[in-house]
Amino acid sequence: MVIRIGIVGVGKIARDQHIPVLDASPDFDLVTAASRHGRIEHGVTHTTIEEMLAAEKIDAVSLCQPPQVRFEAARLAIAAGKHVFLEKPPGATLSEVDLLHALARDKGVTLFASWHSRYAAGVEAARAWLAGKTLRSVHIEWKEDVRHWHPGQAWIWEAGGMGVFDPGINALSIATAILPGFFLTHGVLEIPTNRASPIAADLHFTDAAGTPIRAEFDWRQTGPQTWDIKVETDAGTLVLSKGGSELRIDGVEHRLAPEAEYRGLYDRFAALIAAGESDVDVAPLRHVADAYLRGERRQVEAFED
């Protein structure tokens, strides 16, 4: 059965990723949307999710608006008996995501907290290779130019918008998929004097075996962008680069499938709906919360887009 779905928030991520994948999906039929500004080409675009839910016969909702306002939209969709796909991060706080999970369970609908970087071509191969090996060190570098990737998006700098953790959480979603459990020991968050959220973070973690794990996030990088994870083990060195789309082990590049992160997400969402299950892993978001709890805050010079 084809799943009739509506999108809430027709912005950059919806246009770049969600809509093309849904248009090509054998499992979903994108029939409507709700957005204050953007529109979909086929079907009615409503102004609010309330209007969309009242007017349209749909089975599922994909929420692509900023995390600060996502809880209420998800609550309304779950109450209406719709399956819900949450863009990353799944919410502005851990507690609201936990509550949504409970509401979905009580209503008997699927809730999917998506982490698109986990579906990068090299991630599963990296996880399989690392299994059973002794880790010696991990170094994560996630550095990009916010002016390029988030032009004019003021919400991302506001409280709950996560700042540099918006891309950094992609690195954490991969790390939590391929590494044993780890936790923050100390960190530094650099916050511009004219912003509420960090522009950079230097985080130090460890695991039960005492492995040093460092993550450096920065939004001020110009030129080539850096999305790399390097893992030193007793059996060699693994490097995931370009956000997980390239994999090298001891310098040898491994052949990988073409990029299909969002196709993988929607395949997973369809499978969860068919099985009557939910997938609400908040491990990456928990590490962000820990960084705010334990990290040292340092003010840096004002940043202008």
N, C-alpha and C positions, 0 to 999 in steps of 0.2 A: 504494500500500500504506500502510495506517495504521501509524504508528510507536507501538509500545507503550512507554510511558515511566513511570519511577518518580521521585519527588521525594525528596531527602534534606534534611531540615531543614524541618519544617512550622512555621515561625514567621511573623512579621508579613509579611515580603515575599512568602513563598509564598502565604499566605492572601489578601493584598491584590491580588497581581498574577499570579503563576504559575498558581495553580489556576483562577481564572476564565477566563484565556486558554486554558489547556489544555482545559478543559471545553467551550469553544466552538470549538476548532480542528478543521478537517477533516483535518488531517495527523497529529494525535496522539491517543492514547487513554491517559489517566492511569489506571493500573491498580493502583498500589501506592505505598508511601512507606516511608521509614525516618526515625524521629524519636524522641528521648527523651521529648518532652512532647506535641507536637501530633499530630493525627490527620487523615486525609482521610476524607470521608464515604463514598466508594465504594472498595472494595478493602481489602486487608489493609495495616495500618500496622505495620511491624516495628520493633524496638528499634534495630537496627544495620543498616548497609549490607551487612555480611557476611551477615546473615540474609536480607535482601531479595534479594541476588544469588543466593543458594543456593536460595531457595524460588520465585522468580518467573521467568516467561519474558518478558523484556523486551528491547527493542532499544536503549534509551537511558536516560540518567540525567541529571536536572537537579539540580545541587548548589547549595543555598540556605543552607547553614550558614555560620558566620563564616569568614573567610579563613584564620585561623590553623590550622584543622583540615581545610581543604579538600583539601590535597595527597593525603593518604592515601586519602581517599574516591575522588578522581579516579583515583589509581593503581590501586586495586582494581577500579573500574569498567572502566578501559581494559584491564587484564589479563584481565577477563572478556569482552572483546570488545564492550563497549557504547560507543555514541556518548555524548559528555559535553558538557553545557551548564554553563558556569561563570558563576555570578552575579558581578557586579562587586564589588570588584576580583577578578581571576581567581586571585589568590593573595596570600600574605603577602610573597613575595619574587619578584624577576624570575627568579632561577635556577630556582626550583621550577616556574614556568610554562614556562620553556624545556625543562626535563626532561620535563614532561607532554607538551609538543608532540612531542618526539622519541619518547616512548613511544607516543603515538597514531599517529604516522607509521609506526613499526615494526609496530604491530598492525593497521594498515589501517582505523582507525576515525576518526570526525570528532571534533575538539575545537573548541569554540566559546567564545572569551572574549568575553562579551557586555558591551556598553556601552549601557544602555537610553536614556541621554539623547541619543545620536546619532540615535535614531529619533523624537525629538520633531518635531512637525509643521513647525517652521520651519528645521530644521537644513540639509536638502538645498537648500532655496531660498536660504538664506544662503550656502552654499558656492558655488552656481552664480552668484549675483550678485557675489560677491567675486572670482571667477576673473578674472585678468588685470588687476585694479585695483591701484593703488599704495597700500599701507597707510601711514597716517600715525601712528596710535596705536591701541592696544587697551586697554580697561579692563574687567576682569571683577570683578563683585561677587557673591559667593555667601555670603549671610548668613542663618542660620536659627536656630531655637530647638531645641537638642538635647533639652531636656526634653519637647518635643512629639513630635519625630520618633523619638527613641530612648529612651523611658522605661525606666529600670531595666536597660538593656543594658550591663552592666559590661564585657563583652568588647571593646566598641568603644573603651574607654579604655586597654586593655592593650597591651603591645608587640605589634605586628602588626595591631592593630585599626584603626590609622590615624587615630584622633581626627577632627579637623575635615576631614581629607582623605577621609573616607568620603563626605561630600557633595561636597567640593571636587573630587574626581576626576571627578564628573559634568561640572563645568565644563571640566576639562581634556580630557575625552573629546570635548566639542563643539569646543573650541579646536583640538585636533589634527586634527579632521575638516574644519574650514572655513578654517584658516590655513596658510600655508607653515610649514616646520619652524622651530622656535624653541628657545631654551635659556635656562636660568636664569643670571642674572648675580649676584644676591644676594637674600637674603630673611631674614625674621625669623619664627621659630616661637615662639609664646607657649604655655608649658606650665604648667598649674596645679601647685602644690606637692604636691598629693595625687593627681596623675594621671601616667601614663607617656606619654601622647600629647598632641599640641597641641590647644588649644581655639580657636586663631586662627593665621592665617598671612598675612603680607604679602610677596608674591613679585614679583620684577622679572625679566622675560625680555627677550630681543631675538631678532631673526632675522638672516639674512645681510645684509639691507639696513639693519640698525641700527634697526628699528622699535621704539619703546618699548612694551612689553606688561606690564601690571600686573594681578595677581590678588590680591584681598582675600577671604579666607575667615574667617568668624567664626561660632561656635556660640552666641553669647550674645544674638543678636537677639531682641527681643520685638516683639509687634505684627505688622504685615505682614512677610512674608518676602521676601527679595531674591535673585533668581536671574537676573542680567542680564549680558549681554556687549555692549559698545558698541565698534564699529569705525569709526574715522574713516579715510576714503579720499580719493583725489583726485577721486572722482566723487560724494561724498556720505557720509552717516552711516547706518550700519546698526545697529539695536539688536534683539538677541534678548532677550526677557524671559520671565519665568515659566518658567524652565528650558528655553526653546527653543520654547514653545508659542505665543508671539506674536512677530511680526516686523514691524518698522517700518523704512522707508527714508526718510530725510529727513522724519520725522514722519508719514509716510503708512502706515497699517496695511495689511498684505497679508492677504487671505483665505487661511486655511489649513484643512487637513483636521482632523477631530476627533482628539483624543489617542488614539494606538494604539501606544505605545512597545513594550510587551511582545508585542503581536500581531506587530509588525514583527520583534522578536527571534526569535520562534518560527517565523515564515515563513522567516527567514534560516537558522535551524537546520535546518529541513526541506529547504531547497534545498541546503545544504551536504551533508547526508546523501545526498540523491539524486545529487549530483555526485561523491561520494566525496572531498570536500575538507574542509579545516580553515580556521578563521579565528582566528588568535591574535595580535592586535595588542596589544602591551604599551606603546605610546607614552604613554598617560595615566599608567600606573604608573611608567614610567621618570622622568617629571617629578616624581612624588612622591618617588622614591628620590633624585633630585638635590636636592630641597628638604632632605631629611635630611642629605645629604652636604655641601651648601654653605651651608645656612641657619644663621643665628645663633640659638641657643636662649636664650630669656629666660624666667625663672620669673615667674609671676604668682600672684595670690592663689588659695587653694584654691577648688575649685568643688564644690558639692553639688547633686545632682539635686533 
